[in-house]
Amino acid sequence: MFATESPSAVDTFADDADWDLRIIESLDLDQFADAEPAIPPNLDSMEAGPVLAALLSAIDPHSINGYDRIVVLRARQRMASHYAGKVMDDMVAVADVVEEDWDSDPEGAAHAAAAEIRAALRLTRKAASADLETAIDLKRRLPQVWEALLAGDLDPRRARAIADRTIHLDDDVRESVVDSIIEDASKLTTGEISAKIRKLAIESAPDESRQRYEHAVEQRRVVAEPTLDGTSNLAGYDLPPDRVAGAMEHINRLAKQLSGPLEDRSIDQLRADVMLDLLNGISINGVGPSRSKGVVDIRVDLTTLAGLNDNPAELGGYGPVIADIARRVAEEQPDATWQYVVTDPETGRPLITGVTRRRPTASMARWVRALRPRCVFPGCRMPARQSDLDHRLEYAKGGRTAKYNLAPLCRYDHGIRHLAGWKYTIEPDGSITWRSRLGHTYRTGTDPP
């Protein structure tokens, strides 16, 4: 038999359900079918729940204008996130009831609960275990993330990214990191969330971060494995990020030298072939393996460079790294050219920019890329040094080649900006406001550089 906690809990639930039902019944859903195709004016701010679900059920996205289709898309995503949170809650409830019979064997309880979920939802054993582990992690150890998911403010991808990227942290550090990121998480991509968590983790516990880094580097390895297609994967794990950045810069430079109108390989194929040629000692483009220097970006504040603190630095194309890496790069890196930015530790603004062991690029371009270290399109994290400098007001239309009119855009987003008709303005505070072809606006560049 099933028992409830108390009659009052049932009565309260029934009262809430009746209230939602009365609201839904009072809605004149037919008005949306009979009237000019439109959506409720407050749909974009409605909380996830039965009322929003009822309204969405009456909307045909193919009968409304482009702007409103984005509003409906976001609303349905909020509902999908809400239901994802409910499903996770159900999984934890299954685990709770199973654990009552497995008090002395938590591991056995987890396997038993996963088996129930696996059979009920027709999942693989691995998928059921992973989903249950994520649900328990969010509900029991990251309640603020689970509540944001249930409210529809955070989707499952971002919730899982936060859970996965903080699982190795001590409880106190983990709580501090999540508290710092939870409000902004819905505005960030999963890649941006990962980078921000790495930075916050280093700032919160620099000694522990250094120890984790040193332990991980001790486990560095190269793995070759066959694939189902008859090919092979070759991967290096737990490698020092500064050396990886230098290696990728070298591979990219050689691949670009090989590309051209007579070359039928894609840039990805060229990178793969260059890597194998280098490892096998084969000459590239008629030249044997060389140690010619590439260019790698490093951003570090002045006090960290001087050894007065251990704030994280940022390695272009990789993200936040511990202070020791930044200092080693600045002092000892023999194999690459480093384009550096020394920043004010209080404001994050650039103090000095320069290039080591190589003639500097144009002062203007260097300043723009120092101010905006990544592509400024919403969600993109391509390093500015590997991006085009876009004229906000096009040069052909009278736009000047000046700092205030330039911003880095990666080659793909540079093309999208012109092809799809996106426009942007640079605000007085340095942030950038984008306007899409369908009329929606997005802000980027709000974090200090």
FENMO-V311348 format. One line per field, one symbol per residue. phi: phi as a letter, one per 30 degrees, with the letter a starting at -180 (. if undefined). psi: psi as a letter, one per 30 degrees, with the letter a starting at -180 (. if undefined). burial: 1 if it has 9 or more other C-alpha atoms within 8 Angstrom, else 0. A space follows every 10 residues. Layout:
BEGIN
phi->???
psi->???
burial->???
END
This chain:
BEGIN
phi->.cbcdaeddd dddddddddd dddddddcdd dddddeeabe dcddcdddle dddddddccc ddccdddddd ddeddddddd dedddddddd dddddedddd cbecbedddd dddddddedd chcdeddddd dddddddddc cbdddddddd didbdedddd dddddcdddd eddedddded cddcedccdd dddddddedd ddddbddddd ddddddddce acbcbdcddi cbcbbcchcd dddddddddd dddddddddl dcccdddddd ddddeddddc iddchibdeb cddcbbdbca ddddddidab ddcbceibjd bddedddddd cbdccbccdc bccdddcidd cbbabdhadd deeddddddd dbdbecdeid bdeddccdcc deceedcjdd dbedccadbd edddddeddc idbbbcdedj dbccbdddjd cbcbidddd
psi->lkkleleeee eeeeeeeeee eeeeffkiff ffeelkkllk fgefgklkae eeeeeefgkj ffglleefee eeeeeeeeee eeeeeeeeee eeeeeeeeff ghegieeeee eeeeeeeeee ghlleeeeee eeeeeeeeee fieeeeeeee fgfkleeeee eeeeffffll eeeeeeeeef feefefflle eeeeeeeeee eeeeieeeee eeeeeeefgk lkkkkllfgg akkjkkkhlk eeeeeeeeee eeeeeeefll ffkfkleeee eeeeeeeefg gkkkhgklkl hkkakkkkkk leeeefgfah kklkkkfeak lleeeeeeee efjfglkjjl jklkfefgkk ekllkkgkkl lkeeeeeefe ejflkgkkfk gkkefglljk jejkefggkl ilefgkkkkl eefeeeeeeg gkllkjlegf lkjkkleggl kkklgfkk.
burial->0000000011 0000000001 0011000000 0110000010 0011000100 1111110100 0001001110 1101111111 1111110110 1101100110 0100010011 1111111100 0010101110 1101111110 0110111111 1111110111 1110110000 0011111100 1100110111 0111111111 1111110011 0000011001 0010000000 0010011110 0101110011 1111100110 0000001001 1001101100 0111000010 0001111111 1111100001 1111110001 1110111111 0000111111 1111000111 0011100000 0000111111 1111111000 1111101111 1110100010 0000111111 0011011000 1111010000 1111110000 001110001
END
